[in-house]
């Protein structure tokens, strides 16, 4: 789209960011900013904010379709009528701005050479070994078992640049800034958790963790989030939860389209993201052993690193919690073995004083072992203690004796060995 105009690079200062474009008409002393630009193919709309003179609000928060000549001309008429003593050609200026915005939108992406030595041969992490840098990461589990508290814990580690005392989350090294986009709780709840986590880590200083309370569908916040990322130098975005964030996407979109659009939105934001999500309905009702979050398989396909959180239900009403963090998918390298996490909530009456996270051994917890480890791994853990008969081992593992023999003991001859007198042991105890 080409527009002949008396405005050019000599008398228009143009500034472009990922979330907006702004134009200062130097001769006219007019500033026009176009933000929250939504490109829907045949319709492109944007929000206009105009200052005249610069830094003096003149006409704010008007949204028009950039393809509509009628809407552009109507805006020009409204501007001209606002102050009749101002002789400015608003229609020409708006035409210039709109032409440049559309031209920028229609530019092809930059081409790069991928047949070159990588700058970093190793996978980079924002929180090693959990959150892959500048990629979408996700954790899912049934509601109410503690995923928000764990997300707050990781935000504290990264914001302060510290490692967990047990060393199983090494932290980021240098502190980074996190943004929490919350659909399910409130700021005061997070303050209680974060203060208690800092107390548990013996941190004496409060640092800023930006937080936004969200009520609209996630796609409507993308431009605002990009501005916050720039303003606060954010390196990690937490979305709590993905299911709530995508609940209000336009009618007529399938679950697959909604999930795909959500990950397109995260890609547009362009930083490390960590989405909290929920288990399938069957898992929440029946306590099943599912391996994917609720909704479309597109979630599993698009996320780069996916974890499931399982809790030992026997601690449900206790101030001590034990979890298994199970790595369900990793696109860039092999999956991690399940990790045991404990959380102790220290209360003084109704006041939460501290939360202390630590490692726990999944092998020492029968319920977590059953929920997170394969039958082969569980058999190894039992035989590490002492050799035992096939019958006793099957009883310990609560499995069928014949299945244990055929699918585990005889199948993995490099691991298991007959130890005599009807007992089974480990070929290499280490």
Rosetta blueprint (number, residue, H / E / L):
1 X L
2 X L
3 X L
4 X L
5 X L
6 X L
7 X L
8 X L
9 X L
10 X L
11 X L
12 X E
13 X E
14 X E
15 X E
16 X E
17 X L
18 X L
19 X L
20 X E
21 X E
22 X E
23 X E
24 X E
25 X E
26 X L
27 X L
28 X L
29 X L
30 X E
31 X E
32 X E
33 X E
34 X E
35 X E
36 X E
37 X E
38 X E
39 X E
40 X L
41 X L
42 X L
43 X L
44 X E
45 X E
46 X E
47 X E
48 X E
49 X E
50 X E
51 X E
52 X E
53 X L
54 X L
55 X L
56 X L
57 X E
58 X E
59 X E
60 X E
61 X E
62 X E
63 X E
64 X E
65 X E
66 X L
67 X L
68 X L
69 X H
70 X H
71 X H
72 X H
73 X H
74 X H
75 X H
76 X H
77 X H
78 X H
79 X H
80 X H
81 X H
82 X H
83 X L
84 X L
85 X L
86 X L
87 X L
88 X L
89 X L
90 X H
91 X H
92 X H
93 X H
94 X H
95 X H
96 X H
97 X H
98 X H
99 X H
100 X H
101 X H
102 X H
103 X H
104 X H
105 X H
106 X L
107 X L
108 X L
109 X L
110 X L
111 X L
112 X L
113 X L
114 X L
115 X L
116 X L
117 X L
118 X L
119 X L
120 X L
121 X L
122 X L
123 X L
124 X L
125 X E
126 X E
127 X E
128 X E
129 X L
130 X L
131 X E
132 X E
133 X L
134 X L
135 X L
136 X E
137 X E
138 X E
139 X E
140 X E
141 X E
142 X L
143 X L
144 X L
145 X L
146 X L
147 X H
148 X H
149 X H
150 X H
151 X H
152 X H
153 X H
154 X H
155 X H
156 X H
157 X H
158 X H
159 X H
160 X H
161 X L
162 X L
163 X L
164 X L
165 X L
166 X L
167 X L
168 X L
169 X L
170 X L
171 X E
172 X L
173 X L
174 X L
175 X L
176 X L
177 X E
178 X E
179 X E
180 X E
181 X E
182 X E
183 X L
184 X L
185 X L
186 X L
187 X H
188 X H
189 X H
190 X H
191 X H
192 X H
193 X H
194 X H
195 X H
196 X H
197 X H
198 X H
199 X H
200 X H
201 X L
202 X L
203 X L
204 X L
205 X L
206 X L
207 X L
208 X L
209 X L
210 X E
211 X E
212 X E
213 X E
214 X L
215 X L
216 X L
217 X L
218 X H
219 X H
220 X H
221 X H
222 X H
223 X H
224 X H
225 X H
226 X H
227 X H
228 X H
229 X H
230 X H
231 X H
232 X H
233 X L
234 X E
235 X E
236 X E
237 X E
238 X E
239 X E
240 X E
241 X L
242 X H
243 X H
244 X H
245 X H
246 X L
247 X L
248 X L
249 X L
250 X L
251 X L
252 X L
253 X L
254 X L
255 X H
256 X H
257 X H
258 X H
259 X H
260 X H
261 X H
262 X H
263 X H
264 X H
265 X H
266 X H
267 X H
268 X H
269 X H
270 X L
271 X L
272 X E
273 X E
274 X E
275 X E
276 X E
277 X E
278 X E
279 X E
280 X L
281 X H
282 X H
283 X H
284 X H
285 X H
286 X H
287 X L
288 X L
289 X L
290 X L
291 X L
292 X L
293 X E
294 X L
295 X L
296 X L
297 X H
298 X H
299 X H
300 X H
301 X H
302 X H
303 X L
304 X L
305 X E
306 X E
307 X E
308 X E
309 X E
310 X E
311 X E
312 X L
313 X H
314 X H
315 X H
316 X L
317 X L
318 X L
319 X L
320 X E
321 X E
322 X E
323 X E
324 X E
325 X E
326 X E
327 X E
328 X E
329 X E
330 X E
331 X L
332 X L
333 X L
334 X L
335 X L
336 X L
337 X L
338 X L
339 X E
340 X E
341 X E
342 X E
343 X E
344 X E
345 X E
346 X E
347 X E
348 X E
349 X L
350 X L
351 X E
352 X E
353 X E
354 X E
355 X E
356 X E
357 X E
358 X E
359 X E
360 X L
361 X L
362 X H
363 X H
364 X H
365 X L
366 X H
367 X H
368 X H
369 X H
370 X H
371 X H
372 X H
373 X L
374 X L
375 X H
376 X H
377 X H
378 X H
379 X H
380 X H
381 X H
382 X H
383 X H
384 X H
385 X H
386 X L
387 X L
388 X E
389 X E
390 X H
391 X H
392 X H
393 X H
394 X H
395 X H
396 X H
397 X H
398 X L
399 X L
400 X L
401 X H
402 X H
403 X H
404 X H
405 X H
406 X H
407 X H
408 X H
409 X H
410 X L
411 X L
412 X L
413 X L
414 X L
415 X L
416 X E
417 X E
418 X E
419 X E
420 X E
421 X L
422 X L
423 X E
424 X E
425 X E
426 X E
427 X L
428 X L
429 X L
430 X L
